[in-house]
Amino acid sequence: MTTQIPRVLVFATLLGASSAHAVEPDSDLADLSIEQLSNIVITSVSRQEERLANAAASVYIISAGDIRRSGVRTLPEALRLAPNLFVARQDARNYAVTARGFAGVFANKLLVMIDGRSIYSPLFSGTYWDVPDVVMEDIERIEVISGPGASIWGVNAVNGVINIITKSAKDSQGVLASVVSGSDEKDGTARYGGELANGGFYRLYARYWQTDDVDTAVNRNPTGMQRRQAGFRADLPAMDGALTVSGDVYDGEMHQLNTRDIKISGGNAIARYTRKLADDADLRVQLVLDHVERNQPNNFIERLDTAELEAQHSMRFGAHNVTWGGGYRQGRDHITPIGFTFAPEQFTMHWANLFAQDEYAVAPTVRFTAGAKIENNHYTGTEYLPSVRLAWNPQPTQLLWGSLARTVRAPSRIDKDFLAPTKPVLVGGKLVRVINGGPDFVSEVADVAEIGYRAQPSERLSYSATVFYANYDKLRTQEPVPVFGFEFKNMGKATTRGLELWGRWQVTPHWRLSGGLVRQDINIGVKPGSRDGAAGTQLGNNDPRLHGVLRSSLDIGDWQQLDFTLRYSGKLPNPPVPAYYDMDMQWLWKLRPNMDVALIGQNLLHRDHPEFGGLSGRSFYERTALVKVTWRY
């Protein structure tokens, strides 16, 4: 660590020498009024631009200002700010991030994107939260949708969609350099943005992050990691439209018990072209290339190459607002077996889709939306993903909406192709394995109903409430097989119901409160004939009935900001984790117009406590303090 941060600072200093002290524009949303926050334009609900106040979905926006004022430094920690997500830390690098149930480190019912690029792993239909990283200052907003999004985003958008949207290169000009140092964590970031001769803009960045091992009840849990990442973005005028090109490369090492470090590396590139075809029509085409490598000693080595092309066309005519499009994605997965294997070890996966959505203005204050996506995958063939929504504005500042949707989770490679151990064992005169993927495994299915209400009764107050009910069928279970071992089958079922509440209150011109809570009931069981003793294992289901967050943001004059974040999680049932409150804080002092110093405290209410994970070797998180210094030129 002693050599990494200075290198980042040297990089920033060299870039700053040519920047002419062009201070980056402050595009954060922290200083917007409640009314302006309600008018934020979002895209993840309908794949079109629309005001947050008019979005007929349970959607929460984490703004750039929220991220800056909270002091978070990683994506999972930033997602704690969304009250409609449950986020729990299992160890130094692994998190459970879920919406509306089925929590686990390998949760598989949430679609996560960065600038529209999916970061889900087809190995287990979830996200490795130790891999994705973004310069926190480059995030414009995070759109968090709890509820189904499959009719426009496809399979695996079962319980929610997270879209992390970064700023344009134009909004990240000049030099930014930051250093964070604390008892268990250190990082350094440098970024430079400039202007191109053709009227375009670009930015370059480099980042280093390190987190140490954490304690268990008896010793240290070797799950710390260090990683390096660099990348770029360019926004250019092109062919009567706009072209965005971006890319990242990274590598890192992760500690694990009694063996060599896990090695990760990869890179991605995105090219996105948008064009206004007419006053009420536009076109969007995006190409994504992604390469991932993961070497887990004693387990497996994976190399995955993915290419995806998608196109979208939106148009208005009469009372109709139509969006339609399609896409194709190919993934080439190569597994080198060690502790377990997949059959086949090398596999080329295909996904193709077509979608359409029509928003019809029934009356000036009533909108009816019907949409569907048809998606074909290599395991189950064609899946149909319909949805309908009805929205009514009884007043300009009120929205009442309801929706019905069908969504699915397509099988992952673990569901179908997994075999453990690599070499069969001899039991009862037969060669068998302990765990087997299910050759007959099909897609999990969910039917979801929602009713929501959003209002802004005054310029100082806004709030949202949503009730939901979901019925799940064909969930994954582990069924005993003859002689010995288990096989994945679709013998599980579940229902979930709950209430989501959140709001923002501008108490005074300099003090804002925001927060929310989720109350949910989750009932998981098995169908007749199942012999899964865990009653629907899902490889991890451990959800609180109640969780919430409350934030206080106070401006102290023109040069200081004081922010507190109070978090609550109800008790977790299996494995049991006690309910807890905890608090994070940041005191930020603007020493100069281009220099900030922040004192950050985490887990302030307890000396240490667990959040997630099994009883054996469970990690405990201590009260910690960090200092962050940020320069802008």
N, C-alpha and C positions, 0 to 999 in steps of 0.2 A: 504493500500500500504506500510505502514511503516514496516510491518512484512514480506512482501512477498520477496522483493529483497534481504534482508539479508539472508533469508533461502536459496535462490538460490546460493548466494556467499559462504555460509558455505558449501553447497553441493560441489561446485567447489573446495574449499580449501581442503576439505577432500580427494577428488579424486586426486587433484594435489600432495598431499603428497606422493603418490605412483607412480607418473608418471615419475620420474627421469628427469624431464625437457625435455621431448621429444617433441620438437616444431612440431606442425602440419605442414605437407608439404603444401606449397602454390600451390594449383592446379588451382587457378583462371586463367581466360583467358585474364585478362586485359593487360598483357605484351606480348601477342602474336602479331605477325605481321599481317598485312592485309591478306597476303597470307595464313598464318596459320589459321586465322579465317575462310577463305573460305574453308579450308580443314577440318573443324570440322565435326565429324561424327554424323549424326542425324538418328532418327528412326521413327519419327511420320508420314512422308509422305507416306512411302511404307511398314511400319512395318518391315523393314530390315535396316541394317546399310548401309548408303550411305553418300558421301561427300555433304556438303551443296551446293557446287558449281555445283553439278550434279542433284540436286533435282528439278524435274519439277513441282514446285508449288510455290505459293507466301508465302514464309516462312521466318520469322525473328527469330534470336536467341538472347535471353537475356542471357548473360554469367554470370558466377559467379563474374567476375571482374566488370561487369556493375552494378550488385546488390551491391557489396561492396562499389564501388566508389560513387554510387548515394546516399547512406544513407537511402534507403527505409527499412521499418521494417515490412510491411505486404504484402501479395500477391497482392491485388488490386493495391497498390502503385507501386509494382515492375512491374506490367503489363502496367503501364503508359509509361515505357521505350520502348515498342513496338509500332512503328509508325503505324502499320496496325491494332491496336486496338483503339477503343474509350472508354475511362475510365472517368467517371464523378462521383463525390462523392455527394450523396444526403443528408446525415446527418453524424453523428459521426461514424456509423458503416456500413451503406448501400451504395452500389455502383451500378452503371450501367456499365457493362463491355460487349462490343459487338464488332463485326466485320461486316462491310458492312451493317449496318443499323439495325433497329428495337430495338433501345436502350430503356432500362428500367431496373428498379431494378429486375423485374421478367422476364427479357429477356430469350427467350426459344429456341434460334437457335445456341447455342454454346456448344460444348462438352469440358468439363474440366476434366483433369486427374492429379493425383499425382502418379508418378511411375507406370502409366498404370491403376491405380484404379480410376474409374469414381466417381466424387463427385456430379453428377447431382441428383436432387430430382425429383422422379416421381410424386410428388404432383403437380408441375407446369412446369416440363421439363426444369428447369434452375438450377442455383447454388445459395445457400445461402452464400453470400460472408462474412457474419459474423461468419461462422463456420470454414472453412479450415485454417490451420496455419502450417507453416513449419519454422524450424530454418533457418534463411536467410543464414547463413554461410554454411549450409549443401546443398544448392542448387548448382548443377553442371551447369545446364542450364535450360532455359525455351524455348521450341520449340513452336512458335506461327504461326499457319497456318491460313491465311485468305482465305476462299473459302471452297468448299465442301470436306468432307472426309468420306462420308457415305459408299463408296464402300469397305472400309476396317475397318472403325470404327463403322458403323451402323447408325441407325436413330438418329436424333438430332444433328449430325455433319453437320448441314445445311450451316451455314455461316463461320464456322471455328472450329479449334481444338487447344486447349492449353494443352500441356503436360509438367508438372513440374517434372523434373528429378533430384533426389538427388544424392549426391556423394556416392560412395561405402564406406563401413566401413573402408576399408584399407586407403582411402584418407581422413579420418577424425579421425586420431589417436591423443592421448594425451588429454589434458584438454583445453577447451575453456570456458570462462566466459565473459559475457558482460552485461552492465547496460546502460540503456537509461533513461534520465530524461529531461522533458521539461514542458512547461506551461500547455499543455493539454494531454500529453501522457507520460507513463512510462512503461518500461518493463525490465525484467531480464531473462537471459538465461544461463544455465550451461550444458555442454556436456562433456562426457568422452568417449574416444575410446581406445580399447585395443586389444591384440592379443590372440587367442585361441591356445591350445596345438596342435590341429590337422591341423594347418596352416590357419585357418580361422581368421576373424576379427569381432569385434563388436563395437557398440557405444550405449551409453545411454544418454538421455537428459531430462531436465525439463525446462519449460518456463512459465513465467507469463507476461501478457500484459494487460494494462489498458488504455482506452481513455475516456476523460471526455465529458460531454454534450457540445453541440455547441450553438452558438447564432442564433436567428432569428432577424427579424427587430425590434421586441418589447420585446422579453424575451429569455429564454433558451429553447432549444429543447432537451428534455430528451431522448437522443438516445445513450448515452455513454454505455460502457460495460467493464467488466473485465472477463478474462478467464485464466484458468490454463490448461496446457497440458504437458504430459510426454510420452516418447516412446523409442523405441530401433530399431536397425537394426543389423543383423548378416549376413555375407557373408562367406559361407562354401564350401569346396570341397565335392562333393557327387556323387557317382555312375558314375564316369568318366565324371562328369559335374560340374556344380556349382549350389548351392542352396542359395537363398536369402530369409530370413525371417525377417519381420518387423511388427511393430504394434504401435498404438497410443491410448491414452485415454485422454479425455478432459471433462471439464465442465465450465460453465460460467453463468453470469447474465447480462442481458441487460435492461437498463432503458427504460420505456415508460410512456406516459403521463397519469396521474390520475389513475394509477393502480399499481399492484405489478410488480416486474421485470419479464421479460421473462427468463425462465430457459432453458439452453441447456446442453446436455451431450451426450457422445457417445464413441465409440471405434471401432477400425478396426484392422485387421490382414491380411497380405499378405504372401503367400509362392509361390516363383517362382523358377522353375527348368529349367536350360538351358544346352544343351549338343551339342557338335559338333559331328555329326554322321559320317561325311566324310569330305574330303577337301572342298566340295562344298555343304554341307547340314548341317542343324542344326535344333534342336527341342526346343520348348519353351512351358512350361505348367505353368499356373498360377491359384491359388485359392485365392479368396478374400472373407472375412467375414466382415460385417459392421453392426453396431448398432447405431441408431440415436434416440434421444429423444428431443422433442421441446414442451415446455409448454408456450403458449401465453395466459395469462389471458384475459378473455372476448372474446376470439376467439376460440381456439382449443388446444388440446393436441395430439401430434402425436408420435407414436413409430413405427419405421421402422427397420426391420431386413432383410438384403440382403446377399445372397450367390451367388457367381459367379465362374464358372470354365470355362477356355478356353484353347485351345491348338492350336499351330501353327507349321507348318513344312515348311522349305524353302530349295530349292535345285536348282542347276544349271545343265543343260544338253544342250550341243551344244550352240546355240545362245539364249537359253531361260533361264530366271531366274524366277522361279515360287515360289510363297508363297500361301499357302492355310491353312485353319483351320476352327475352329468353336467354339461355346461356348453356355453355358446355364446359365441364371441368374434367380433367384427367389427372389421376394420381398414380405414380409408379412407386410402389413400396417394396423395399428390400430389407428383410429381417435376417440378421446373422444370429442363430440360436446359441444360447449359452445355458442358462438355467431353465428356460422354456422356449418353445418354438411356435411357429405358425405354419399351417399347411393350406396353401403353398407358402414357401418362404418369400418368393418373389411374386408379386401380384400387381396387375394393372387395373385400376378402378376407374369407373366411368359414371358421370352424373350429367344428365341432360334435362332441361326444363323449359317450359313455356308458362307464362302467367299473364293474366289480364285483370284489371280492376276498373270498375265504373262507379264514380260518385255522381249520383243524380240528385239535383236540387228539386225536391218534391214541392217545396214552397220556399219563400225567402228565408225562413228560419228552420227549415227541416231538410236534412240530407240523408239519403239512403245509399249505402255503398255495398256492392256485391263484388266479390273477387274470388279467384281460384288459381291455383298453381298445379300443373301436372308435371311431376318429376319422375324420371326413370333412373334407377340405380342398378348396379351390377348384381346385387343380392336378391332383391325382392321384385324387380321389374318396375311397373308403373304405380305410382302413388298419387291419389287425388286429395287436394288440400283446399277445401272451400271455406269461405267465411262471409258473413253478412254483418253490417253495422247500421245502426240508425242513430242520428244525432239531431238534437233539437235545442235551439237557443231561445228559451223563453224571454230572456233579456240579453242585450248585447254583451253583458259581463257574466253570463251564466251558460253552462252547457250541460245538458242531460243526454247520456248516450247509453247504448246497449249493444252487445255483440254476441254472436254464436259462431263457433269455429271448430273445425276438425283438424287435428294436426298429428303428425307421427314422428317417431324417432326411428330412423333406418338402422339396421344392424351395423355394428362396427366389426373390425377384424377380430377383436376379442370375442364377440358374441358368436361368430361363425367359425373362425380358423384357429383359435387358441388351443394349445396342447401343453400340458405341464405334468411331469417334468419333460425335458427334451427327449430322454431315452425312456421307453416304457419299463415298468418294473414287473417282475414275475409274481403274480398272486393267483393261488388256486390253479396253477398250471397254465395260466394265460398271461400274456403280456398286456398290461393295462396302464393307463395314465390316471393321475388323481383328478385332474380337471380337463374337460373337453369342451371345445366350442360346439354349438348345436348346429348340425347340418340342416335342420328343419326350422331354425330360428327365423322368425318373421318380424316385421316392424311393430314396435309398441305404438298404441293408439290412444289419443286423448280427445274427448269432446268437452268443450269449455264454453261456459256462459258467463257473461260479465254485465254489470250495470254500474255506471259511474256518473259522478256529478262533480263539476269544477266551477268555481265561482271566484269573482273578485268584487266583494261587496263595497270596498272602498279603495282609495289609492294606496292605502297602507296595509291592506290585508288580502291574501289570496289563499285558497285551500282546495283540496281535491279529496274525494272519497270514492272508493270502488269496492263493490262486493263481487265475489267470484265463486263459481262452483265448477269443478272439473271431475270427470269420470275417466279413469285410466283402465285400459284393458291390454292383455297380452304382455304384461311386464315380465322382465327377466327374473327367472328363478334358477336355483341350482338343484337339479333333480338327481337322485341316486341312479346309477346304472348297474346292470347285472355284474356280479362278481365284486367290483370295487370301483370307486371313483364317482365323479359327478359330471353332469352335462348341462349346458345352458338350454333352457326351454322357456316358453312363453306362458307360464302358469300363474302369473301374478296379476293382481288387480288392486285398484286403489281409488279412493275419492278424496278430494281436498275441497275445503270451503274456507272462506276467510274474508277479512275486511282490511283494506289498506287506506290509511289516512295520512295526509301531510299538508303543510302550509308554511307560509312566510308572513311575518308581521313586522312592519317597520315601526318599532316602539317610539323612537324619536328620530330626528334626522341623522343621528350618528350611531344608533343602536338598532340592530336587527336580530330577531329571533327566527329560526327556521328549524323544521324537524318533522318527524312523523313516526308512525308505528304500523306494524302488521300483526293482526291476530288471526291465527290459522289453525284448523283442525285437519290432520292428515291420518287417514285410516288405510293401512296397507294389509292385504291378505292374499290368500291363494285360492285358486279354483279347486273344486272337487277333483281328487285324483293326484293332486300335488303332494309330494313328500319332502318339500323344502321346509326344514324345521325352523328356519329363520323367518318364515312367513313373508317372503319377498325380499331377498337380500339386496338386490340392486348394487352390490359392491359399495354400499355406503348410503344409509338413510338415517339422518340424525338431526331432527329439526326441532327448534323451540316452538312452543305455541304462541309466544309473544316476543317480538324484538322491536327495537326502535332506536332513534337517534334524536338528540336535541342540540342545536348549535346556537351560540351567542357570538355576534360579531360587533365589536365596539371600536369606533374611531376615536382616538384620544388626540384631539387637535389635528393638525395637518400632517404630522410626522410619525405618529405611532398608531398601531392597530393591535387589539387584544382579542383573541378568539379562543373559545372553549367549545369542545365537542364532547357531550355526554352520551355514552353508548350503553344500551341494555340488551342482554340476551337472557331469555328464560332458560330453564334447565333443559338439558339434552337427555333423551331417554336411553339411548343404546348405541355406544357405551355411555354411561351416565357422566354428565359434566354439570356441576352446580350452576345455578343462575348467577349472573354477576352484573354489576354496574362498573363502568370505568370511564375515565376522562382523559382527553388529550388537550393540549393547549399550545398556542403559539403567540408570542409577543414579538411583533415586528417593529423595528425602528428604522425609519428612513434617514440614514446619516446624511446623505446627499441626494439630490434628485436622481442620480444614477447609481446609488449604492444602498442596499438594504442589509441589515443584520437581524436575524431571527433567532430567538431562543425557543426551542421546541421541547415540550415534555409529553411523554406518553405513559399510559397506564398509571396515572397519578394517584388513584384511589387505593391501590393495593401494593404491597411489597412485591408480590408475584401471584399469578393465578393461571390456570389452564383455560383454553377456549374450545379445544376440539381434540379428538383422537382417543385411542384406546388407553386403558388403564396402565398397561405395561409400557414403560418408557415415555409416558406422556410429558410433553413440553410445558414448562411454566414460563410466563412472560413477566419480566421484571419492570419496575419503574425505571425509565430511562430519560436522559436529557441529551439534546443535540444542539449544535450551533450551526446555522446556515448563513453564509455570506454570499450576496449576489451583486454582481457589477453589470451595468448596461452602458454601452457607449454608442 
